[in-house]
Amino acid sequence: MQRKPLGDTPCPIARAVARIGEGWSVLILQEAFYGVTRFDDFQKNLGIAPNMLTRRLHFLVAERLLERRRYCDHPPRSEYVLIQRGHEFRPVLLAMLTWGNKHFAPEGETVLLVDRRTGAIVNPVLVDAANGHRITEADHLMAAGPAASERMHRRLALSAGGSAQAPIQTAPAEGES
């Protein structure tokens, strides 16, 4: 049986994984959040082979997470800067940072998130933007959205343990009350 590309599946997580690619892409995005924009700096900081870095940068540009901008004409040089889709990856990166520090840092935390003004350590959590409540496994579940297939409906019903779930409440369309 031939494998279907992840980006072609109706699962938003699979589609996101397909857009990020593999580990090097995540690390390149991390460096971009640190302010790195130039090829040589990505290569030096990550210890990545030039051919692999070239492929990953082209991939991230094609997926519209980074934009390539010329900063020198002679010799031609470009930099790679985060654009909107790339900036929107930051919460995912922060979740990975927190999870990695918790589970895979026996030597202790090597990178921390801190408040720019106070220097206080920040521990990011996932919250509902509507009410500010923390999203927990006990109180929340994934439900089929309006574009979900019957298969997705069945999978999500199984993940809910066949339990009754509250009807999905959607926000009224703009202009409606």
Secondary structure, 3 states (H helix, E strand, C coil): CCCCCHHHCCCHHHHHHHHHCCHHHHHHHHHHHCCCCEHHHHHHHHCCCHHHHHHHHHHHHHCCCEEEEEEECCCCEEEEEECHHHHCCHHHHHHHHHHHHHHCCCCCCCCCCECCCCCCECCCCCECCCCCCECCCCCCCCCCCCCCCHHHHHHHHHHCCCCCCCCCCCCCCCCCC
